[in-house]
């Protein structure tokens, strides 16, 4: 099963790619939106989401596109296909226009503000303090520290 969900830490919006059923789901402000996408788009987005925060290398993107019998003879044609994906996502929801970022000379990646929803859900914090305000403050500090570590790595 090829399913990855990411949450935008800025606004708590959830974006999910289901590569097996070729579906892109967005939950923005609690309102779910769902659309079918082309097979090559599903594969590229799945790999981007799955590898996040690491970039998806140009060579791997070309390899994915060639699996769908797309003629990718140079980097320009590969960039056009990625531009097609970016335009499709932006048309679906305009604020996601910068979802897919070009890491010049390396590959494509996603903004660091996106976190894997399943990894966040699997972490358990059992630290409790007498005051709930202190507990919340420590949890927020922990989240900020983890974000800064992720951004510097």
N, C-alpha and C positions, 0 to 999 in steps of 0.2 A: 504494500500500500504506500503510495507516494503522496503524502499529505503533510504540509508544513504550514503552521500558523505563526504569524508575527504580530506583535502588538507595538503600536507607536507609543513610546513612553511620554511624548508630549501631550497627546490628547486621548489616549486610551482606545484609539481605533484599532480594529483587528483586520488583518488581511490574510487570507488563506488561499493556498494553491493546492488543488487536488489534481495532480498530473494524470492519474488513471482515468478520471471521468472528464478531463479537460474543462474544469470549472475554476473560475476565479471568484472568490467570495470576499466581499467587503462588509464590515459592520462598522458603520460610521454614525456616531451619535445614537447608538442603539438601533439603528435602522439597517437591516441586512439587505445587501444587493448582491446579485449573483449573475454571472454571465458565462457563456461558453466561449472558449478560446481555441485558436488553432493548435494543432498538436505540437508544432515546433515552439510556439510561445509557451505552452504548458511545460515542456521539457526545460527550456532555458530558465523560466521563472522558478521552477522547482529546484534546479541546481543552484540558482542564485540564493534562494531562501535557505536551502539545505546547508550551503557552505558559509552563510553569513556568520560572522563578520569578515571572513576571508573573501577576497575577490575571486570571481570566476574568470580564469585565464582565457585569453583570446583563442589559444589553441583548442581548449576544451569546448568553447562556444562553436568554433568551426566544426569540430568533431560532431557535436550535437546536431547542428544544422545539416550536415552531410548525411546523417542517419535518416533524414526526411527527404532525401534526394533533392535538396536545394543546391544550386550551383553557387559555391562560394570559392571563387578563384583568387580573391585577394581580400585584404582587410576592409576595403571600402564596401564591398558587398555585405560583409559581416556587420559592419556598422549600420548599414541600411536596414538590415533585419532587426537589429536591436532598437533602432529608431522607430521602426514599425511597432514594436512592442511598447515602447515608451509612449507613443502617440495613442495607442489603443487604451492603455491604462489611464492616460490623461483625459481621454474622451469619456471614459467611464466615470471618473471622478477628478475634476480639474486640479484639486490640491495635491494629487499624487503624481504630478508631472515630473517631479524630481525623484521618483522612486528608484529608478535605475540610473546609477552614476557611472561615468566612464573614468576609470583610474588609468590615466594616460600611460600608454606603453605597457600596461600589465593586463588589464581586463576590465570587467564591470563588477560593481558591488552595490550594496544598499546603504542608505544612511545609517550611522551608528545608533540613531535613536530607536531603531527597530530591534526588538528583543524577541527571542524564540519563546512563544507562549508556553510550550510544554516544559521547557527548562525552568521557567519562572515558577510554574505550578508545582514542580517536583521538589523545590527547595522548601524545607520546613525550618522555621525559626521558633525555637522553644524558649527563647529568652523572655522572661517576664519580670517586671518591676512592680513595686507597690503602687506607683502612680502610673496611670495609663498614658499620661502626657510624656513621661520619661520614656516609656516603652516605644511610643510613636516616634519620639525624637531620635532614639537610638536606631530604630529601624530605618528612618530616613537617612541618618548618617551612614549606616551600612550600605544602603542603596547608592548613595552618592560616591562612596569609596569604590564600590564595585564598578560603577559607571566610569569613574576616572581611570581605573585600572584597565578596563576594556578599551577606553579611548586611547590610552598611551600604548597599549600593546598592539 
